[in-house]
Amino acid sequence: MAAGDERYELPEELKMASRMVRDYVQKEIIPLEHDLEHDSISIPDTEFNRLAPKAKAMGMWCIGVPQEFDGGGLSIFAQVVIEEEMVQHAAGLYAPVYGTMGTSPPEIIWHGTPYQIETYGLPTVRGARKAWFAITEPTGGSDPARAIQTRAVRDGDDWVINGSKVFISGALWGDWGIVFARTDPETRRGITAFIVENDSPGFSLTPIPVMRAYTPAQLFFDNLRVPDRNVLGEVDKGWDLLANKLLARGRIPYSSANLGVSVIAHRMAVEYSKTRETFGAPLATRQAIQWMLVDSEVEIRTCRWLIWEAAWKYDAGEDFRLEGSIAKLYSAEVLGKVVDRSIQIHGGYGVTHEMPLERWYREARIRRIGEGASEVQRIVIAREILNPAGRPPA
């Protein structure tokens, strides 16, 4: 191998796609936000209907959905590169480009039957329906094998579900969702996934106000009847769908969103430090400011490679769970630190509604809890490095 051959660069096609999304955000999304309320999570229908066809024409509609199901069919690695650009606007952390590039259903729907894909998956990709998934319960969320107490019992051709879920994102605006319920109370992993429609008798929900505008909900199941055809996967075998195909996989794009907002918050701090003067000199000349900017720069670059490593392993079909947990842990904590430094550099302006920084500050705090709290990720990582279970040495 010749000297220099070891250098890695993004494929040219992916570079072009990334630039295209960056231009889309800067030219189409950010100008709209100037006229929106500070915590908006949606845009007027007229604007959505104008922009969605543009995203489809760019080939950027539901980029993670397989092409056979009308999506972009991109690898996880390509998705994280593009998502880093997609989220770089005020609402980007929880409403990337306001859904104008499509809103994908939970990935595990593609493991369903043809009926389930046709009835739920495809209409959601096409924008006719919206979806959610529900795992966390009042009894806990970080250990679903033990915490799930919602029960589903077979009754003829139906299943009857009773219980509750909490902090469920997207349910307030959804039409259907995937609910994980216990079907075998004798085993920790005796869990089954069910497709539930929001308008079903026995299903109700209530909003849970939190510090972000994208409000989660508590769900209640009171003798909710679900037909057997809405069982997703095998009865009592839902653990793999939950733990590996949904949660572990989801940590990778979740981390790339953390990274993208870190990037734009850091960029704002760099630009402001060069123009804001104190005591006759720009902030950028102050060592205290320089060190904050350096710390953010180093953390962002490290974060990107950790996310890329997890994505590469997933796409290669390798065990990616350790790398996914590392990416999620590090990206969530970096996001909080980078946004905090940017606010500090901006001073009073950093906490005004004229800038998105205080919004990101509130939302970033949630990211250390969502998709598995930082402490839980540390437990997972420690377990893996102390008992690698056949992993090759690092």
HELIX and SHEET records of a PDB file:
HELIX    1   1 GLU A   12  TYR A   24  1                                  13    
HELIX    2   2 VAL A   25  ILE A   29  3                                   5    
HELIX    3   3 ILE A   30  GLU A   33  1                                   4    
HELIX    4   4 ASP A   45  ALA A   57  1                                  13    
HELIX    5   5 GLN A   67  PHE A   69  5                                   3    
HELIX    6   6 ILE A   76  MET A   86  1                                  11    
HELIX    7   7 PRO A   96  GLY A   99  5                                   4    
HELIX    8   8 GLU A  107  HIS A  111  5                                   5    
HELIX    9   9 PRO A  114  GLN A  116  1                                   3    
HELIX   10  10 ILE A  117  GLY A  121  3                                   5    
HELIX   11  11 LEU A  122  VAL A  125  1                                   4    
HELIX   12  12 PRO A  144  ALA A  147  1                                   4    
HELIX   13  13 ALA A  171  TRP A  173  5                                   3    
HELIX   14  14 ASP A  228  ASN A  230  5                                   3    
HELIX   15  15 TRP A  239  ASP A  240  1                                   2    
HELIX   16  16 LEU A  241  ALA A  248  3                                   8    
HELIX   17  17 ARG A  249  THR A  275  1                                  27    
HELIX   18  18 LEU A  283  THR A  285  5                                   3    
HELIX   19  19 GLN A  287  ASP A  315  1                                  29    
HELIX   20  20 ARG A  321  HIS A  346  1                                  26    
HELIX   21  21 GLY A  347  VAL A  351  5                                   5    
HELIX   22  22 LEU A  357  ARG A  367  1                                  11    
HELIX   23  23 SER A  374  LEU A  386  1                                  13    
SHEET    1   A 4 ALA A 131  ALA A 134  0                                        
SHEET    2   A 4 TRP A 176  ARG A 182  1                                        
SHEET    3   A 4 ILE A 191  GLU A 197 -1                                        
SHEET    4   A 4 VAL A 231  LEU A 232 -1                                        
SHEET    1   B 4 ARG A 151  ASP A 155  0                                        
SHEET    2   B 4 ASP A 158  ILE A 168 -1                                        
SHEET    3   B 4 ALA A 217  PRO A 227 -1                                        
SHEET    4   B 4 PHE A 203  PRO A 207 -1                                        
SHEET    1   C 2 GLU A 277  THR A 278  0                                        
SHEET    2   C 2 ALA A 281  PRO A 282 -1                                        
END                                                                             
